[in-house]
Amino acid sequence: MNFIVGHIYAQEIDDRTKAYLIKEQIDSFVIYSEYYNGMTPPFDSCSNETPQYAFIHKRGETSIVKIDACNIYMPIKLSVNNPFEYYINNRDSIHKEVIKPPRYFYKRKKFFKTVLMEVSSSVSHSCFHTFKSTTFKTDIAVDTYDLTFKIFDDGHENIYYDENQKTKTNSLIKLTTALIKQLEEEKRFTKN
């Protein structure tokens, strides 16, 4: 069994996901999760944790299954152009890529010398797009702050912004989030 498991922060959802994949005898799968560091949990116990979305590949077909703290939803069959296929076709590049944190350099005169100064930025509360591959021994967790930060408060541009935007990892995240958003808006996930 080949698999990629999203970084799991909710043990309950993790256990439900594993049980589902074993019961259904899935050939291979990718689990996507979006983790919000510092997020205040809602009062609804079914919404306490961010759901996981399992992209499953079985008998030559790819489907997506939503799994939250209370439900496992019916699989939705996907077309050939989907995040699972994109990952499989680009996994070598994705595993080598590094999303670089915001940074810029400037020159400053100090004691009759010119010194190169470095400015970088980070945050303690952010959103992470997570994928983990136990088959390929890779763990991917992308901080959206690093991925989307463009301009510093003083007007300097992040020197890594364009490079980060051109990565296969960013393309995988965009494909995944766009598909999930579309399926959620169309209310396509139905309870099992």
Backbone torsions as a table, in degrees:
resi	resn	phi	psi	omega
1	MET	NA	122.5	173.6
2	ASN	-93.2	138.7	178.2
3	PHE	-156.4	155.4	174.9
4	ILE	-128.5	124.7	-175.9
5	VAL	-115.4	130.6	176.9
6	GLY	-64.8	148.0	179.2
7	HIS	-56.2	118.5	-170.9
8	ILE	-97.6	124.9	176.9
9	TYR	-111.4	-12.2	-179.6
10	ALA	-116.5	109.0	-177.1
11	GLN	-58.4	-38.4	-179.0
12	GLU	-61.6	-45.7	179.4
13	ILE	-68.1	-40.0	178.6
14	ASP	-57.0	-47.7	179.7
15	ASP	-63.8	-41.7	178.6
16	ARG	-62.9	-41.0	-179.7
17	THR	-63.8	-49.6	179.8
18	LYS	-59.0	-45.9	-179.3
19	ALA	-60.8	-42.5	179.8
20	TYR	-62.7	-46.8	-177.0
21	LEU	-64.7	-37.8	178.0
22	ILE	-69.2	-46.5	-178.6
23	LYS	-59.8	-42.2	-177.4
24	GLU	-83.4	-2.9	179.6
25	GLN	51.2	56.4	-177.9
26	ILE	-74.3	134.6	179.1
27	ASP	-66.6	-52.3	-179.8
28	SER	-153.2	157.0	-177.5
29	PHE	-157.5	160.1	174.1
30	VAL	-128.9	129.9	175.8
31	ILE	-112.0	126.4	179.1
32	TYR	-106.5	138.0	177.0
33	SER	-141.7	145.4	176.5
34	GLU	-116.3	114.8	-174.9
35	TYR	-105.6	129.6	178.6
36	TYR	-106.8	110.2	177.9
37	ASN	-73.7	124.5	177.9
38	GLY	86.3	9.4	-178.6
39	MET	-74.7	135.6	175.1
40	THR	-77.4	124.9	-178.1
41	PRO	-69.5	144.8	177.3
42	PRO	-74.1	166.1	179.6
43	PHE	-72.9	-27.9	-179.7
44	ASP	-69.7	116.0	-175.9
45	SER	-64.0	-25.3	178.0
46	CYS	-74.0	-17.6	-179.6
47	SER	-108.6	12.3	-178.0
48	ASN	-60.3	-34.9	-179.4
49	GLU	-118.8	150.4	176.7
50	THR	-65.5	133.9	-179.4
51	PRO	-66.5	161.1	172.2
52	GLN	-106.8	150.9	177.4
53	TYR	-122.7	114.8	-178.6
54	ALA	-94.8	118.5	171.6
55	PHE	-90.3	110.9	-174.6
56	ILE	-110.5	143.7	179.1
57	HIS	-121.3	116.6	-176.7
58	LYS	-142.5	128.0	179.3
59	ARG	51.4	42.7	175.2
60	GLY	80.4	1.1	-180.0
61	GLU	-117.8	146.0	177.9
62	THR	-110.4	134.7	177.9
63	SER	-133.1	166.6	173.8
64	ILE	-121.1	138.9	178.5
65	VAL	-128.2	130.1	175.6
66	LYS	-92.1	134.9	178.9
67	ILE	-131.8	120.7	176.1
68	ASP	-122.3	-173.1	-175.2
69	ALA	-64.1	-21.0	-176.3
70	CYS	-116.2	-20.3	-171.7
71	ASN	-140.7	152.7	165.1
72	ILE	-115.5	120.5	-173.9
73	TYR	-89.4	162.3	-179.6
74	MET	-64.3	141.7	176.7
75	PRO	-64.1	144.0	175.2
76	ILE	-116.0	120.2	-179.6
77	LYS	-67.5	136.8	-179.0
78	LEU	-111.2	157.0	175.6
79	SER	-72.7	176.1	-178.9
80	VAL	-62.7	-39.0	179.9
81	ASN	-83.8	92.8	-177.8
82	ASN	-143.7	166.9	-177.7
83	PRO	-58.4	-34.6	179.0
84	PHE	-62.6	-49.5	179.6
85	GLU	-63.6	-40.8	178.5
86	TYR	-60.1	-44.1	178.5
87	TYR	-61.4	-49.2	-178.7
88	ILE	-58.3	-42.7	-178.6
89	ASN	-72.5	-21.6	-174.8
90	ASN	-123.7	13.2	-171.9
91	ARG	-61.2	-35.3	179.2
92	ASP	-61.8	-45.4	177.8
93	SER	-65.6	-45.1	-178.0
94	ILE	-60.1	-41.1	-178.1
95	HIS	-68.9	-24.2	-179.6
96	LYS	-90.0	-20.9	-175.0
97	GLU	-71.4	149.9	175.4
98	VAL	-129.6	124.1	174.3
99	ILE	-83.5	117.9	-173.2
100	LYS	-90.2	142.3	179.8
101	PRO	-70.3	157.3	-178.9
102	PRO	-56.9	137.9	-176.7
103	ARG	-161.8	149.6	167.6
104	TYR	-150.2	161.2	179.8
105	PHE	-122.0	151.1	171.7
106	TYR	-150.0	158.3	-179.8
107	LYS	-98.3	144.5	-179.2
108	ARG	-142.9	138.0	176.6
109	LYS	-83.9	131.1	-179.2
110	LYS	-146.3	117.3	179.8
111	PHE	52.0	53.1	176.2
112	PHE	65.4	16.4	176.0
113	LYS	-124.7	156.1	172.2
114	THR	-99.6	125.1	-177.6
115	VAL	-115.2	136.1	175.9
116	LEU	-86.6	120.8	-179.0
117	MET	-103.4	144.2	178.8
118	GLU	-117.2	134.0	175.8
119	VAL	-123.2	128.8	176.8
120	SER	-132.1	169.2	-176.1
121	SER	-142.6	146.2	174.0
122	SER	-150.9	167.4	178.0
123	VAL	-133.3	156.2	179.4
124	SER	-90.9	-21.3	179.4
125	HIS	-120.0	120.0	-176.9
126	SER	-150.9	-179.3	176.3
127	CYS	-111.4	137.7	180.0
128	PHE	-122.4	130.8	170.8
129	HIS	-90.0	124.6	-172.6
130	THR	-124.7	138.1	173.9
131	PHE	-141.2	143.4	176.8
132	LYS	-138.7	134.1	179.0
133	SER	-115.1	109.7	174.6
134	THR	-80.3	-28.7	178.0
135	THR	-64.5	-44.0	-176.8
136	PHE	-101.6	9.5	178.7
137	LYS	51.0	49.5	-179.7
138	THR	-130.9	140.4	177.5
139	ASP	-125.0	119.1	-178.5
140	ILE	-113.8	120.5	174.2
141	ALA	-135.7	112.6	-175.6
142	VAL	-108.4	122.3	177.6
143	ASP	-78.8	121.3	-178.9
144	THR	-64.4	-27.1	176.9
145	TYR	-61.1	-48.4	178.7
146	ASP	-64.7	-39.3	-176.2
147	LEU	-70.2	-36.0	-170.6
148	THR	-110.4	-4.9	-178.4
149	PHE	-68.1	124.8	-175.0
150	LYS	-114.1	-49.7	-172.7
151	ILE	-129.0	131.8	175.1
152	PHE	-73.9	161.1	-179.9
153	ASP	-56.8	-29.6	-179.1
154	ASP	-86.3	7.0	176.3
155	GLY	93.6	-10.4	178.1
156	HIS	-71.0	144.8	179.4
157	GLU	-88.1	145.9	172.7
158	ASN	-67.4	119.9	-175.9
159	ILE	-68.9	-15.8	-178.6
160	TYR	-101.6	-0.9	-175.5
161	TYR	-56.4	-55.6	-177.5
162	ASP	-61.2	-41.6	179.2
163	GLU	-61.5	-45.2	178.8
164	ASN	-62.9	-38.4	-178.4
165	GLN	-67.5	-27.4	-177.0
166	LYS	-86.8	1.6	-176.4
167	THR	-75.9	153.5	174.2
168	LYS	-65.9	-31.9	177.6
169	THR	-60.5	-45.5	177.6
170	ASN	-62.2	-41.1	177.5
171	SER	-62.1	-40.8	178.1
172	LEU	-62.7	-43.5	179.2
173	ILE	-63.2	-44.9	-179.8
174	LYS	-62.8	-44.1	177.8
175	LEU	-60.9	-45.3	-177.1
176	THR	-65.3	-51.0	-177.0
177	THR	-67.3	-36.0	178.5
178	ALA	-65.5	-43.9	179.4
179	LEU	-63.5	-47.3	-179.4
180	ILE	-62.9	-43.2	179.0
181	LYS	-60.3	-44.8	179.5
182	GLN	-61.7	-47.8	-178.8
183	LEU	-64.8	-37.8	177.7
184	GLU	-67.4	-44.4	-179.8
185	GLU	-64.3	-35.9	179.1
186	GLU	-82.2	-0.3	-179.6
187	LYS	53.4	44.9	-177.6
188	ARG	-81.8	-20.2	179.4
189	PHE	-79.7	116.4	179.2
190	THR	-115.8	142.9	-177.3
191	LYS	-65.8	144.1	179.2
192	ASN	-69.8	NA	NA
